[in-house]
Amino acid sequence: MPLSFLKKRKSPLWDRIHSDDATRLRLKYDTYYHIFEDQSGTKVVKDGKEFVMLSSNDYLGLSNHPKIKEAGKRALEKWGSSTTGARLANGGRIFHRELEEKLADFLGKEACHVFSAGYLACASSITGFADRKDLLFADKNLHSSLWSGIKLSGARCERFAHNNPDHLREILEYEDDSVEKIFVLEGVYSMEGHIAKLPEFTKLAEEFRAFVVLDDAHGFGVLGNSGRGTADHFGMTDQVDVLCGSFSKSLAGAGGFVASTREAIDYMRSHSKQTIFSAALSPASCACAQAALEIMQEEPEHRARLQKNLDRYRSILSGLELDTWESETPAIPIVLGEKEKVYYFWKALLEKGIYAIISIAPGVPPGKDLIRTAISAAHTDEDLDKIEDALIYAKTKI
Ligand SMILES: Cc1ncc(COP(=O)(O)O)c(C=O)c1O
């Protein structure tokens, strides 16, 4: 017989969980965490209905590339599913080192460390270097992974206006010369599609002797020679002290990296808890990333197709006079400015078989509520026709 009087009294935390408004609204409007029962290229299927995916970050369209799938299968066969432990304790494998050497070489850095998620890599790019007594300067529109790293570092952080070197200078001029300074930037801002004003930022870094951390999750594969990224695009790889990024965008995989000098990577391996205490990147993910990296260099046609699709998509958007926040890259927001408009626009796209993501304040600045879209080399001409028709329709709904 159950002894109900002995039942544990519930923690008040359960009240918070039951009555949480953010969760209630999310479930009510059913805007996130969708499950697709099938996928083929850019097409995803939900509840039996097919959608063209217009928000994934598969910029080069490599997620179904036969060479990548083959590399993943071979690694799984040879090495099994996981190395089941952190590298510091259980050791890395020869395939980790091989990928790190190839990636470092490609990026124009001496050394690299790969992680099981871009999020961990980007957080580590700060926790691995910043000390409590340092001073961080962060673009106010940074990705959550970098904010996590900033918070975990315990260092003081000053925010500057998005992609605004003049504002950064104003703040810098108030600060003590003797404190160590670290700039935290993104190469391509994932929501806005803006390219960092790296020449101006690196000039400031030189003047104020600041250390520069650049998250290039969305520039890698897209900008620079063969997709070497934003720093390469500006010819400024040497002016960026630490580069980090993700495999889940252009490389169409899972994992991430931090690249810098040999000495700096060794230092990060001693100081970043995310590097020390998190399990190694899996054999299959490592092999897929390495194959994708090779394809990026050997098959320029993917970038060429991306550019072609991008030109067409941009002309559709500008023909419809939609506000794209001056995006310069394949990550393209459609700014509608009010969350109700965003919701109706998004619903209309869904109705017409197009899947995109809603992003509303506080995720974006007030007045910038938007639909986040991204174009891929894998989009076909028919996909783009369908996207155009759906956008025309959605515009009539707001
Ligand atoms: C700018 C930026 N940095 C880091 C990450 C984290 O990468 P991942 O999703 O591969 O963990 C993302 C992913 O959304 C991102 O957009």
PDBQT file of the ligand as one rigid body, heavy atoms in Angstrom, charges set to zero:
ROOT
HETATM    1  C1  LIG A 401      27.594  32.697 -33.980  1.00  0.00    +0.000 C 
HETATM    2  C2  LIG A 401      27.459  31.323 -33.422  1.00  0.00    +0.000 A 
HETATM    3  N1  LIG A 401      28.412  30.861 -32.599  1.00  0.00    +0.000 NA
HETATM    4  C3  LIG A 401      28.348  29.629 -32.069  1.00  0.00    +0.000 A 
HETATM    5  C4  LIG A 401      27.294  28.782 -32.351  1.00  0.00    +0.000 A 
HETATM    6  C5  LIG A 401      27.241  27.438 -31.709  1.00  0.00    +0.000 C 
HETATM    7  O1  LIG A 401      27.443  26.422 -32.635  1.00  0.00    +0.000 OA
HETATM    8  P1  LIG A 401      26.759  24.982 -32.513  1.00  0.00    +0.000 P 
HETATM    9  O2  LIG A 401      25.284  25.174 -32.800  1.00  0.00    +0.000 OA
HETATM   10  O3  LIG A 401      27.444  24.199 -33.556  1.00  0.00    +0.000 OA
HETATM   11  O4  LIG A 401      26.961  24.485 -31.133  1.00  0.00    +0.000 OA
HETATM   12  C6  LIG A 401      26.298  29.219 -33.219  1.00  0.00    +0.000 A 
HETATM   13  C7  LIG A 401      25.164  28.329 -33.540  1.00  0.00    +0.000 C 
HETATM   14  O5  LIG A 401      24.033  28.700 -33.591  1.00  0.00    +0.000 OA
HETATM   15  C8  LIG A 401      26.364  30.515 -33.763  1.00  0.00    +0.000 A 
HETATM   16  O6  LIG A 401      25.410  30.989 -34.570  1.00  0.00    +0.000 OA
ENDROOT
TORSDOF 0
